[in-house]
Amino acid sequence: MSRLILQMGISLDGFVARRGPYGAGGWGGPPEDSELTQWKLEWIGGVAFHLMGRTTYEEMAGFWPASDDAYAAPMNEIPKVVFSRTLQTAEWPESRIASGGLAQEIADLKSEAGEADLLAWGGAAFASSLAAQNLIDEYRLVRQPVALGDGLALFDGLAAPTAYELVESVTYRSGEILSIYRPAA
């Protein structure tokens, strides 16, 4: 069965974005470790859909189509689903808009994806909504060796403390730490 996986960077002080436009970028950390990039490219290539909120969609749609970065091909070729109640059109090729209830839209996408996973990118508000509704099957968080001092947290809006189990953790030469968590049984 398809899983919903959230992939996000997180700062040392626990924030997934700065406040304001382009909050996920420009943190001043080191370039992504090449081993981490290779690992991410391998599993990103096998997902059925990229999922994101409107703000992240607009930022990515303005960047990836003209990029020659290693991530450009999977970002442009894999179908994208933008969750928005206000966006009227999705111009980035292979994109569509989901404007229904979050839980039902995710269930429908999982059914459509078959065995392939769904990959959610955020932003912070979208990821927090997924977490608050317990829709995320696996968290792939890349802790960056930088503190932001202020920002947006991933788990804003949880109704109660939620336990997770650490499935895997890898430390890279760059200081980045990939931690994979799943909801505790």
C-alpha angles and dihedrals in degrees: 000000000000119000130207108231122189116209114191142150116235129193126233088257093053105260125134096194143010119242116266134031118339090013095162095057137063098040093147095237126138121282114276113277111257092230091054090048091052092048092049093047091053095055097034090059091063100053123109098215142010109223124199145151122256098264094050090045092053092048093048094043088055093052116030102055091063097035127108092193118131090253094053098088097053092040092053100037103043113081115258129212117198117199109216140134092197107042111099101187136021108209099176105102116257091025134128136173125245112197103160130093111315097231094047094045090051091048090050092049092049089052091048092047094056107192096348120099130243116231119210118198102182140195108225098263093047093046091047090052091051091048094046090055093046092239098135115096096184136015118210103189123180109203109212121211093240135091118219099192092214136022148103122319125218098226101049110139101029110152092212140359111289125204124221133187122226108235100176140352127191127182117208130206089249090064093253116135121204110206122183117200134179128192109272115253 
